[in-house]
Amino acid sequence: DKEEPFNQLPLIPIDFSKKSMMGTVFEDDYKEEHLQNIVDNMNLLYVAFTRASKNLFISGKRMKDKKLKELESDPTNSNRSQIIQLITESLSSKLDGATLCDSKESEPLEFEFGTLSKEANNSTKPVDNQLLNKNPFSETIESKLIKIETFPHPADFRQSNKSEDFIKGEDVDPSDANQYIKVGNILHQLFSTILTEEDIEPRLKDLEQQGVVYNDEVTSTELRNKIANALRNEKVKSWFSNRWELFNECTIIEYDKQEGVVREHRPDRVMTDGNEIIIVDFKFGKPRTEYHEQVKQYIELLQRMGNKNISAYLWYVMRNEVEEVNLTQ
């Protein structure tokens, strides 16, 4: 809700300090955030003050009288020590038996209340003074024999189902499996949320600002190359046009009468132009028969909702292959 041109910036790095924020369009935001920090500090003080079981000792940096007056007029100057100083000065006049030693600004301000408890330990267990005085660093080093036995056991390699799904049948080095999966996850998120080709670059910049694509495994250049390759497919390109109204990853709720439970289904991308409906499910590994069954279920659900003229596709993004799915297969 900022004024022009700041309302056009989705994210912007700022120096969140009083000197940089006051007098700018972000001044109110700074004050609100700082006041929230004060509340957090008060909560921290409460927790600290209520944990002591016998004695409570508090230390902090004393604030000069000039700064104290500034704090009273502008709470954005506060920190925990300053809050404690204000509290003790107020409590000294309200608590019977409380004392406040405040002779000079250059000397410590001392607040006392209650009687000091000298019972540091209620335990009646005798203390071994010899053990207390023992220096652990003066111990004599002694060697000890440790018996180690080995037993033959065949080592089995078990590949995770997820990794196998992404890699098997693909021209991918197993050492690059982690990168392959990360790129697939990012592309899945991107293609699920954009409406047209024009949305790709802003979405990529969002991912860059979030630090998602700035590391050794996933780079913005690699993502842009894979996106450009994907959009060379004319069928895919047609899905990202202004022709469609997009329903991305919307949940379809189904009541299973046989099981008596509610089930949720979520196609990756559902589009309509008012006459035709297209379902697209993104896959990033090898083709599997169960993928067709999953998409067929989406078709049946949309038909039960009264929709007609439905087309459905499986898009294997890394291969850039499109398979049409219909109920007669």
Secondary structure, 3 states (H helix, E strand, C coil): CCCCCHHHCCCCCCCCCHHHHCCCCCHHHHHHHHHHHHHHHHHHHHHHHCCCCCCCCCCCCCCCHHHHHHHHHCHHHCCHHHHHHHHHHHHCCCCCCCEEECCCCCCCCEEECCCCCCCCCCCCCCCCHHHHCCCHHHCCCCCCCCCCCCCCCCCCCCCCHHHHHHHCCCCCCHHHHHHHHHHHHHHHHHHHHCCCHHHHHHHHHHHHHCCCCCCCCCCHHHHHHHHHHHCCCHHHHHHCCCCCEEEECCCEEEEECCCCEEEEECCCEEEECCCCEEEEEEECCCCCHHHHHHHHHHHHHHHHCCCCCEEEEEEECCCCEEEEECCCC
